[in-house]
Amino acid sequence: MAKRPHALLLKYPGTNCDAETSRALEAVGFETQVLPIALLESHALDNTQLVVFSGGFSYGDYVMSGRFAKLNTLAKVGDGLQQFVSRGGHVLGICNGFQILTQLHLLPEGSLIHNTSGRFICRWAGLKKNAASPYLHALPDEFELPVAHAEGRFVGIDDAAGQYVQNGRAALLYTSDVNGSSQQIAGLQDETGRVFGLMPHPERFTAKQHHYDPDWNGDADHGWGYYMFKSVREAV
């Protein structure tokens, strides 16, 4: 039997979606490890194929979402994540993890700031693929996932957001204005396609029963989030 690929989930004080994300990854064939940031050492990146920054509120979002997580990650591994990606590794950031990846400059330049409503948003959002991505290939062109964030509005410098939509860095878009994000950007990828961040929560919709409509079918055997994790499993 072939060895299952390994996913390393980094956990910070305030991260609260690592258990669900770990279960979702295991369901599609990953072996997972949830590692508190205090125990992270650079050699941990040598033994994994996927590094995951799960959702939550790292360090309580007390200065800026993802800021303290960025500083502690750099203190632990320096440029180790960039080297991990350069040698073929995959990195996924979900919600707060997306914020951390932008802080680490592993994704196209931009910021995730407070929603235009000024309020925390917890709802389902329509999404559409805007470019090919190893994280999206098993999904239909349009689907939906839950969102839950207060600082999820993506903004870029000048017309950067428009450029990301055109060149495919903005791989995932909202189908309507959810939080005021420029160009309705919901997710970004780097130039390799192996680093991907999104505000919606795929780990919260991996089974049909997770849908708000008890009769939901969606022409699928699982919730749409399952197919996002399945996509990266196949890519790895």
DOKE-571796 format. One record per residue: x negated, y, z of N, C-alpha, C, CB in turn; residue in three letters. Coordinates in steps of 0.05 Angstrom, whole numbers, plus 5000, padded with zeros to 4 digits. Each point is the difference from the previous one (the first is absolute). Last residue first. Glycine has a CB too. Layout:
N
XYZXYZXYZXYZALA ...
//
This chain:
236
502053334904497649915015499249724992501450295038VAL 506450064925497850164990497449915014503050384991ALA 505249255037499349894974497550154988504849884992GLU 498850435089499049735004499149884974503149935039ARG 501250904960497250025008498849735005500950455019VAL 508249564958498450124979497150015007503950274986SER 502549465079499449794981498250104977504449785011LYS 498950845051497949845011499249774982501650135046PHE 505650384926497650175001497749855011502950415005MET 505449184994498849994974497650204998504449864980TYR 501050095099498649754996498450004974503749775027TYR 502250954993497450025012498449744997501950325032GLY 507249754939498050104981497250025013503750254977TRP 503048985057500150294998497750114984502350015045GLY 500949024928499050135025500650304998496449655006HIS 506049774923500249805022499250125027499049644967ASP 505850874945497449935012500449805022498050444988ALA 508450154961498849814982497249915009502650224963ASP 503850355087497650114987498749824980499450265040GLY 507849735038498849784986497450094986504549794994ASN 502950525093497950074980498849754987499050415025TRP 508149725046500549864975497850054979504950025010ASP 495350415076499949715006500449834975501650095046PRO 494150914965502449884988499949705004500450384966ASP 492350135063502450125014502649894990497350415008TYR 493349024989501450214986502450095015498449824957HIS 495849445067499150265010501550234987495549805008HIS 505549264968501650075024499150275012500549525009GLN 495050064917502550124992501650105024500149694961LYS 489350295047502149804997502650144993497849705034ALA 494350804979498849764988502149784996495650125020THR 503350905015502049894981498749764985502350464995PHE 493050075069502750015012502149904981498550395028ARG 492149724949500249795020502849995014495150045008GLU 502250644927500849744988500349785021497550144959PRO 503250965045499249775016500849744987500350285041HIS 497150814922502149805007498849755014502750164961PRO 491350535006501550085024502249805007499150474989MET 491249334960502750084995501450065026500249714960LEU 489650024984501450105024502850084993495750155019GLY 494849264943502750094995501350095027500449684961PHE 490149944981500850155024502850124995495150105013VAL 500949414918499849825023500750135026496649754975ARG 502750654934502549865005500049835025500850014951GLY 492350615010499749714996502749855001495450035020THR 503850924996499449944972499749714995497950444996GLU 508449805085497550114991499449924971498349995048ASP 511850164995497949804998497450144991503449644989GLN 507050615061497750064984498149764999500450495012LEU 510949815013497649845004497850074980502949645018GLY 505550834989500449835023497649835006504849994990ALA 498550984955498049795003500549855026496750274974ILE 507950504974501349775013498249765003504350164981GLN 493250754990500549804979501349755010496150184976GLN 500750345103499550104973500449774980496850355018SER 508549615075497449944988499850124972499849585027SER 507850435040498750244989497349954987502450255034GLY 503949085004498750165021498650254990499449585024ASN 506449834921500349895027499050185021499749554981VAL 503850484913498450155018500649915029499950394968ASP 501048904951501350265007498250145020504749814991SER 492549384973501950054979501650265006500349514990THR 489250255040502849995009501850064976498750145047TYR 491549424937501550255004502749945012497750204960LEU 491649355018502749965011501350275006498649565020LEU 492550374945501249754989502949965008495449805001ALA 497050984987502649985015501549764989500250515008ALA 492049644950499249975028502549995018495750254990ARG 504449874912500649755013499049965028499949824955GLY 500050964980497849814996500449745015497150394995ASN 509650325007499349954972497849794997501250474991GLN 501649815095502249874987499349934971503250255030VAL 490750255020500149725010502349844987498050165044TYR 501150774938497949854986500049705009497250424997GLN 508650185046500949964972498049844985502550425001GLY 495249845086502149805000501049934972501350165045ALA 492250544968498949735002502249794999496250185027ALA 503350844962501949814986499049725002501350374969ASP 495750305106500850094974502049804987495650254994ASP 500849275083499050264994500750084971496249935032ILE 510249405025497350014989499150284995500749554979GLY 506949835085499350244985497249984991503350285027VAL 505349085021497450024987499750264985499849504996PHE 506150145092500250164975497250034988504050255018ARG 498749315067499849844976500150154974502149655026GLY 498750415083497950134984499549834975497950215041GLU 508649505019500350295004498150164983501649925046ALA 503249024946497750185004500850285004497349704972HIS 506249314989500250105028497650175006502749595014ALA 503149784902497950195007500650105029499350154952VAL 503448934979500550205021497650195004503049665023PRO 499549904880498849925025500750205022496249784976LEU 506249874912500450175023498649885024504450174982GLU 495149854900500849845024500350195023497549594983PHE 499750324902501250155021500949825023501550354966GLU 493549284964499450284994501150195022499849904951ASP 498449105081501350124977499350294997503849685006PRO 489249625039502450155006501350104974498150135044LEU 493349424967502149805003502750135006496649685017ALA 495250844972500649864975502249795003495450074986HIS 499950595077502850044991500949814978499550475013LEU 491649655030501849995023502950004991496650235028TYR 495949884912499949725011501949975023495349954984PRO 506650764937498549985025500049715009501350475013SER 502050314902499349725008498450015025500049854952ALA 506950945035497549904987499649715009498050474999ALA 509650015029499150214981497549914986502050355029ASN 507249235029497249974993499350214979500149515010LYS 507750615066499549914973497049994995504450194984LYS 504049885101497350024990499849914971498349935047LEU 509150395041499649884974497250064990504950044990GLY 498249895116499350174977499749844975497750325031ALA 506749705079499149844977499550194977502549595016TRP 496350725089502149934981498849814978502350455009ARG 494850285071500249715002502449924983498049995047CYS 495350944980501949874982499949705004499450384967ILE 498250595091499349724995502149884982497549965044PHE 501151104949501049805018498949724993504250275007ARG 495150604945498950055027500849785020500250484990GLY 501549624911502250035019499050075028502549664974SER 491450154955501250274997502450045019498550004952THR 493549355076502250004981501250284998500949515010ASN 488850385021502849985011502050014977498550215043HIS 492149464925500750205020503049975007496450324982ILE 494449254964502749925008500850175023499449524983LEU 493050634933500749985028502949915003496750365011SER 494349584913502650115006500549955030501749924953GLY 491449654963500250215019502850115004495350124988GLU 502748844985499850274987500650225021501349804956PRO 495249345091502150054980499650274987503249705025LEU 491450015045499949764984502150014978498449745039LEU 499150885038499350064972499649754983497950435016HIS 505249705079497449874994499050054971501249655033LEU 507350674996498050135017497249894995503550075035GLN 503849534922499550274988497950155017504750024982THR 498049145050498549974975499550274987501949554994LEU 503750425083497249955007498249984975501549765042ILE 507850334946498950245011497049975007504650135018GLN 500149114957499750174977498850275008504049784978PHE 498449645091497749904986499450154975500949565018GLY 506950615030497750125013497449904988502750035042ASN 503949634900501050225016497750145015504449765006CYS 491949434951502950035001500750225020500649514987ILE 490550074950500950185022502950054998495550215002GLY 496049094958502850085000500650175024501349584974LEU 490049974961500850155024502850104997495250145009VAL 496849104947502550154998500750135027501749674964HIS 488450004982502049975021502550174995496349905032GLY 495050024916502449864992502149965020497249784970GLY 494250725033499349724994502549834995495950055028ARG 504850884994498249994977499249714993498350455012SER 507049745066501550034975498249974976503250315024VAL 492649665059501949784998501650014974500349985050PHE 494250754974498449784989501849754997495950185023GLN 508150565016499450064972498349784988500150485010GLN 501649455081502549954984499550064971502850115040LEU 490250075023500549714995502449944984497849925042GLY 497450914993501049974973500649714992497450414988ASP 502649785113498850194982501349984972495849975026GLY 506449545059499049874976498850194980503449665007VAL 499850605084499649715002498649894975504149975028LYS 498550954979498049955021499349705002501750395025ALA 505149894916497450084990497849945021502250364972LEU 506649505055499349814980497250064988504949934989THR 499050675073499149765013499149784980503050115038ASN 500650714929497550055014498949755013501450475008LEU 507149504949497850044981497450025014503150234969LYS 504649745083499449744989497750024980504849865006ALA 498650935030498449865019499249724990502350255037PHE 503550254907497450145004498249855020502450434990ARG 507049364978497749864989497350125006503049874965GLY 505350765045500349714996497549884986505050074997SER 494050745068501049984972500149704994498050464985MET 501549815104498750234988501050034971495949945029VAL 507749365028499850245016498550224986500249715039TYR 503549334945500150224980499650275013503249734972ASP 495949395072502350175004500450224980499549905047GLY 493849394950499350215019502250215004495249934987TYR 507549494937497449975012499250255016498749714961SER 510349855006499350275008497250005013504950135006PHE 500249194917500250075029499350295004499049525012GLY 499049624909501550235008500150045030502749954959GLY 488949544990502949975004501350265009499349525011SER 491950154931500650215020503050005003495850284989PHE 496948954970502650135002500150205022502149584981VAL 491049804948500150165025502650155000494950045003VAL 500949044943502050225001499850135028503049774966LEU 491349515011500550094973501950244999499349534985GLN 492850055089502850044994500350094971501050115048THR 490849785007501449755001502950024993496749855034ASN 496850884975498649804982501749754997495650195014ASP 506550555044500850054973498849814980500550475012LEU 497249545081502749904997501050034971501050105049ALA 490650264985499949734988502849884996495549945021HIS 503150925023499850014971500049724988497550425004SER 507849745086497250024993499849974970498449825045GLU 509850335037499149994972497050044998504450184986LEU 501649855093498449764996498949984971502749775034LEU 503050944998497849995019498249774995502850235033ALA 505449884919497850164989497650005019503350294976ILE 503548885019499950265012497650164990502549835040PRO 502249364905497650075015500250285011497349704971LEU 508249404982500550275010497750075018505149954996VAL 496049314920498850065026500650295007496349674992GLN 507049454934499850285010498650015026504250114976THR 497749304925499249965028499550285011498049534992GLU 508750274922497550115012499649875028500650434975PHE 507149434962497749834997497450115011502249844962GLY 507450485040499249974972497449864996502550424991VAL 501249745096502249874985499349974970503250205032ALA 491150265030499849725003502149854983498250075046GLU 502150874957497649914985499749695002497850455008LEU 509049975042500650024972497749904983503050395010ALA 495849665083501949784993500650014970502050015047ARG 492850694987498549755001501849764992497150195036SER 506850654974498450004976498449744999499850505000THR 505349675077501849954977498449974974503750255023GLU 491549995054501049725003501849934976499850045050ALA 496550854958498149804992501149715002496450315016ASP 507250625003501249834979498149784992502650394984CYS 495950365080502249835010501249834979500950345034ASN 490450375005500949844977502149805010495550044978THR 500050525085502350114987500949864974498650435019GLY 491549495011502050075020502350154987496550035036PRO 498649344897499350235017502050045022497850224960TYR 498748974965502050105019498850225017502249545001LYS 496449874899498850175020502250125018496150104970LEU 503048984967501850225007498850165023504149744984LEU 492749524934499350125026501750255005495349834995LEU 505049204942500850285003499450105028503749944966ALA 493449194960500150125027500850294999496549685015HIS 505449374920498550255003500650135027500350074951PRO 499848855035501750244998498450255002503949745019ARG 492749294943500050175023501750244996495449845012LYS 506349214937498450244999500350175025500650004950ALA 500148915044501750245000498250255000503749755024MET 
//
